[in-house]
Amino acid sequence: MIVVHHLNNSRSQRILWLLEELGLEYEIRKYQRDPKTMLAPLELRAVHPLGKSPVITDGDVTVAESGAIVEYLVGRHGDGRAEGPLAPAAGTPERLHYTYFLHYAEGSMMPPLLLKLVFDRVGSGPAPFFVRPIAKGIAAKVKDSFVMPQIRQHLAFLEGELGKRTWFAGSAFSAADIQMSFPLEAAAARGGLDGQYPNLVAFLERIHARPGYQRALERGGKYDFVK
């Protein structure tokens, strides 16, 4: 039995969705973030030394990192999916797009979104009254001069990509779309993804309408990036 070690409001929601799309049976072990620090609980270190989510166990196999988990599950179970495989055939242009976006999601798109989250907290977090204006000013300067221009550059790139294809890998839905869901939902929640990016908005509407996505939400619980 596949076990998903699921942290609330985290990347592990994608793994639940992938398992639903694959039609696999799985068990969820839920963990809650510390309400003050928003960090994962120490209990996750018993599963993987870094104590982060997502992590899955499949028998005596433990796999961490979203992209690695996606590749493991699709490679092992993807061909048996009733609607067709979740990865394009090897050697095709679609497979190249698939591989690129599978890694782009965390390697390129998430870092500026995480920086924005950090500087949002620096600017609004508790601090001595004489430090607060300085911290707020520095945070605003970094966001305006570096973080937000980076995010807008990524959004413009992705908007253009989905102007060429229905899905990130090609004409068919794939696991690359599942992997891309988290940064795009994060961007919609706090990174400026709005109506000026109609292709990205339409992508989010399409994935939110998928039955597998809805089933994953029912099993995984509240997910704050979803409005």
Steps between C-alpha positions, in 0.01 A plus 500: 500500500627845408503736797506877446643695792284804445569843648213746496522780238805353334635350183380158610152595376636446148597145587148419619369639172749293299396184683136577427579551130686167499207325670723353770407406853692690765498595865546851639687578819431862584736746665423857608728802473596689813249789502768753600800395292305324219771232505436127472491301824805305616310173455568520126870444569416145595393449139779698331800671666411844360155486655326655201197413291416347260639160581351167400573148612423210271581181684864533602562786253502862621493781243525873576485814281196570283671448166663174607168371636322592177763321290489194727121466497455576130786270406364216706124539454436752220459261207198329655292815523161467330518844335851440369850552642585811697837540325549547125695241306878515524677676214210731413489881522220456755730294721759779493236753609383257766848453647570871491187605688532212745827659617420866424216507754730472800833599349400831340143600586484437874813691620369853427160405642668382819704820514182702476349302787811561712512874432126534551554361848804719562297806409196411710649293783557607859804719568606778741331827404830665405595210270161443340513788244851396391403134460182593315691733268769244418240230437302727268814602310610140442154395386453796266847496347570126478236253616191624318680566169622139514151367569351708219766372261409141586128565466548662160709203386241248617214701351679479166562127533132430560421714199677234290361187668195403705713338770861549600629192319269517200139431406452237773485546877811361672674479835689818404170685542462354847853609587436851366179541698665594830708798381212631290254473787756672721536774238123542485486529879790741552704554185289712268348230279170657397288576194790652309620140451190339346672179389627435853162584653336256256757234593413535869130478419559182299698325771259604776216343301669161469328227708838371619593845630170525687538153652851588619364812673232293671757257633780746576295766672504877485752648257548874547639566152162407352254789499 
